[in-house]
């Protein structure tokens, strides 16, 4: 089940998570490791997020058929990097705020080619990386429940169908995910490299002999598990073949 979110919802999330991310990365030494992103430092995380913001802000709403590869973030001293991030975030937020969500816009996924894709995508980019930044300073706060539930849907309806799975692609079975605080659930069928988000449990094959698994937890914990930030056994209540969950991982 997908939350029927809106442009205003996603922009409000960006306005909350962007400054929170910026506050977190501004605290420690830029060489501080980010525990949830192996081999990354706080400086790497800041440049990564700023680079994505700059890339999307440069083409969203321009009518570009394909923007090409995302350019590298500029190599600047740390104070200048933070100033660049601030300017980039403000400019991209203003660009997205001015965009009609129905306006044609390129994206890389099997989704409608409309600007709403980028309102949603950047909201989730910031929410997960805000959590990463706060992990680096030892006080990560969960992703807001409704936003996290939509983030789970984005993994299942956008990332996985785009072939961006990081987990094994040879598993078969049906998974039932439940966000206990957002009162949402998802049924997903795995058939090797194929993945399908099902509307309800009623369309499951009654003769399906493959393993099934259920996983329940907060929407934030589900989202962070799918993104490889947390281990399911640490944060979720799992029944059945827990190994199937790894096949949904996109980060």
N, C-alpha and C positions, 0 to 999 in steps of 0.2 A: 504494500500500500504506500502510495507516495503522498506526502504532504503537498497540498495545493498552495505553494508559496507564491509570493509576488515580488516584483521589483522592489517595492518599499521594504518588504521583509528582509531581502538579501542585502540591500543597502544599509539598513539599520544594523545588521550583523557586521558588515564591514566597518561601520562607524564605531562599533564597540570593540571588535577584535583588532583592528588596525592599530589604534593607539595603545591597546594593551600589549600587543606584540612589541611595538616601538619602545614602550616603557621598560619591558623586560630586557630587550637587547641593549638598552642604554645603560644598564647597571654594571655588568661585569666587564672584565678585560675581554676584548674582542677575540682573544685566543682561547677563551673558555670553551671546553667541549660541550656539545649538545648531546646528552645521553641517549635521546630517542632517535638521533640521526647519526649513526656511526660514521666516524671520519670527518664530521662537520664541526666547525667552530661556530661561535656566535656570529662572527664576521661572515662566514660562508652562508649561514642561514639568512642573514640580513640581505646579502647580495642576491641570493636566490629569489627571495620573495620580491625584493625590489625590481629584479630583472623581469619577473613575470608580470608585475604590475605595469612596468614600462612597455613591455611588448604588447600586452592587450590594450593598454591605453593608446598605443600608437596606431592600431588598425581598427579597433571596434567602432563600427558605425561609418567607416570610411568607404565601404563598398568594395574593399579589397577581396579578390577572389581567393587568394591564398597569401598569407603574410610572410611565408618563408620561415626559416629556422629562427628560433629565439636568440637574439644576440647576447653576448656575455655582458655582465654588469661592468661598469667602469671600475678600473683599479684606482681607488682613491685612498688617501689617509683616512683613518677611522672617523674623525670628526666630520670630514667632508662626506664620507659614506652615509653617516646618519642624516646629514642635511639633504643629501640626494634622495634618501629613502623618504624623508618627510615631504619633499617636493613632489616626488613621483606618486606617492600615495594620494596626496591632495589632488593632483592633476588627473589621475585615473579615476578617482571617486567622482570628481566633477564631470568627467567625460561620460561615465556610466549613468550618472544621475540625469544627464541630458538626453540619454538614449531612450527611445520608445522600445519597450521589450519585444515588440513585434517587428521591429526594423530588421531587414535582412542582414545577416552577419555570418561570416565563415566560422566553422568550428571543425574540430578533428574527429568528432564522434558521430555515431548513428543516431543523431538527434536533429530536430528541426533547426535549420540554419537561420536562427534569429538571435537578436541581441540578448534575450533573456538567458541564453546559455551562459553568457559571460557574467551576468549579474550573479547567477547561481554559482558558477565555477570559482569566481574570486572570493565570494563569501566563504566557501569551504576551504579554499587555499589558505585564507587568513586564519580561519578558526583552528585548523589542525596545526599550522605553523606557530600560531600564538601559543598553543599548548606546548609545542617543542621549545619555544623561547622561554616560557615559564619553567619548564623542566630544568633548563640550564641554570636557573637561579633558585631551584628547589621549592617552588610553590605553584605547580601546575593546577589550574582550575579546570573543571570539566567543561566541555562544550555545552552550551545551552540546549535543553532537551529537544525543542522543536527544530532547531537548526541541525542538531546532530541527527535527528530522525531523517531529515531531508538529505543529510550527508550520506547516511546509509543507503537511501534510495539512489543517490547519485552514483555511488560505487556500483550498485547492482544494475542500474539502467543505462549507465554511461561508460564507466571505466571497464567493467568486465566485458560487455559486448564489443568494446573497441580492441579487445585482445591485449589489454594491459594488466593481465594477471601476473602476479609474482609467485604464486603458489603452484603446486603440481597441477597438470592439465590432463591427467589420465584417470581421474576419479569419476565415479558414477553414483548418483543418489540424490535424495531430496533433503534440503535443509530448511528448517523453520526457525526464523530469527524473531525474537520478541523484544521490543523496547518497553520495559516495564513502567517507565515514568512518562513516556509519550503515548502510551496505549496504541502502539502501532505494531504490525507484524508483517513479515515478508516470507514467502515461500519461493525457494530457488531450486531449480533442477539442474544438476550437473550431468552432462553426458560427454565425458572426455573433455576435449577442448571447447565444447559447446556449453553455453550457460543460458538459462531462460528464467526470467522473473515471472512467476505465476501470480494470477490475480487472487485466487482463493484456494483453500485446501480442497475444495470440492472437485477440482479438475485433476487432482492427482490420479495416476493410474492405479486402480485397485490391485492390479497384478504386478506392481513394481516390486521386484525382488531385491533391488539394490539397498545398500545401507542408508539409513536416514539418521539425522542428528537434529536435536533441538538446542538452541542457545538463547538464554534469556539474561538480560541485564539492562542497565540504563542505556539510553540511546548514545550517550557519550562513550561509554565503554564498548558498545558494539562498533561504533564508528572507529574508535582508536584501535580496536583489534583488527578490523578490516584493513586499516592503514599500517598495520605492523608495529604500532606503538606499544601495545600491551599484549600480553599472552592470554588467550581465552581462559586457561585454567586458573589464572590469577583474578579475573574480574567478572567472569560469566558463570552462570549455572548451565552446565552442558550435560545433555543426555544423549546416548547413542554413540556413534562413531565420531569422536572428536576430531579425528584426522581429516574429515571432510572440510572442516572450517578453514584449514590452511589453503584449500583450493580457491577460496574467495578472497584471499589476501591480494591487495593491489599495491601495498607499500611495505 
